[in-house]
Amino acid sequence: VQDDVTEGRSHLNISEWGTRKFHGDEAAEEVEKGEMPLSIYVFTHPEANLTAGEKEQFIQGLKETFGGESEEQEYEEEQ
C-alpha cells in the first residue's frame, strides 16, 4: 500500500500545492478509466466505491481545482 501512496503522491501531492504544477486532467482520466481508486482500496474501504454521479463530480472537481493541459501551459509560462 505504501508504494501506491508514494507513487500517487509523485503525481498529485496536495501538500505541495502552490509549489509545483499538478496534472488534474491525468488524475481525472485515471478515475474515468476506473483505475482509481485502486480495487484493493475499495475492497478495504467500500465507501470509496463511487456511484456514476459521484465519479462525475469528482472528475469535474479535479479538473476545476488542478486544471488541465491549458492551465499547466500557463503555469510553465509563468515560471
C-alpha positions in Angstrom: 0.0 0.0 0.0 2.8 2.4 0.8 4.2 2.0 -2.7 0.9 3.0 -4.1 0.7 6.1 -1.9 4.3 7.1 -2.8 3.6 6.7 -6.5 0.4 8.6 -6.2 2.0 11.5 -4.4 4.6 11.7 -7.0 1.8 12.7 -9.4 -0.5 14.6 -7.2 0.6 15.7 -3.7 -1.8 18.2 -2.2 0.9 19.1 0.4 2.9 20.7 -2.4 0.0 22.8 -3.7 1.4 26.1 -5.0 5.0 24.8 -5.3 4.6 22.7 -8.4 2.1 22.1 -11.2 -0.4 19.3 -10.9 -1.9 17.1 -13.6 -5.6 17.4 -12.8 -6.5 16.0 -16.2 -4.4 12.9 -15.7 -5.9 12.3 -12.3 -9.4 12.7 -13.8 -8.5 10.3 -16.6 -7.5 7.7 -14.0 -10.9 8.0 -12.3 -12.7 7.9 -15.7 -10.9 4.7 -16.7 -11.7 3.1 -13.4 -8.1 2.8 -12.4 -8.7 4.9 -9.3 -9.5 4.3 -6.6 -7.5 1.1 -6.6 -9.6 -2.0 -6.3 -7.7 -3.1 -3.1 -8.6 0.3 -1.6 -12.3 -0.1 -2.5 -12.2 -3.6 -1.1 -10.9 -2.4 2.3 -12.9 0.9 2.2 -16.3 0.1 0.5 -17.4 3.7 0.9 -14.8 4.6 -1.7 -16.8 2.8 -4.4 -18.2 5.8 -6.1 -21.5 6.0 -7.9 -21.5 7.3 -11.5 -22.7 10.7 -10.3 -20.1 10.9 -7.6 -17.4 9.9 -10.1 -18.5 12.6 -12.5 -18.5 15.2 -9.7 -15.1 14.1 -8.6 -13.7 14.2 -12.1 -15.1 17.7 -12.6 -13.7 18.8 -9.3 -10.2 17.5 -10.2 -10.2 19.4 -13.5 -11.6 22.6 -11.9 -9.2 22.5 -8.9 -6.0 21.4 -10.5 -6.6 22.3 -14.1 -5.8 20.6 -17.3 -3.3 21.0 -20.1 -4.1 24.7 -20.8 -3.7 25.6 -17.1 -0.4 23.7 -17.0 0.9 25.5 -20.0 0.1 28.8 -18.4 1.9 27.7 -15.2 5.0 26.8 -17.2 5.0 30.1 -19.0 4.8 32.0 -15.6 7.8 30.1 -14.3 
